[in-house]
Amino acid sequence: MDSKIILKEALQLRPAERLQLIEWLTRSLDKPDDKIDQIWAEEAEKRYQALKDGKVKTIPLDEIIHLTQGCGSVGWF
């Protein structure tokens, strides 16, 4: 199967159909990986424990917004 032919045909689809195709392709790549899930669970536990032990400090959201205003940063806010 030639990917260039598939692309050429896909580009002939209506925008909504192309979007659906993108969604299907993306889902096919997003397979659960138990090893990665375990690594992230361990990392989350370490971070939570560090917070409980006072090894890290939280910063309130309004302070972060204040600190980033005027910095030309583009982000979540």
Secondary structure, DSSP 8 states (H G I E B T S, - for coil): --HHHHHHHHTTS-HHHHHHHHHHHHHHH----HHHHHHHHHHHHHHHHHHHTTSS----HHHHHHHHTTTT--S--
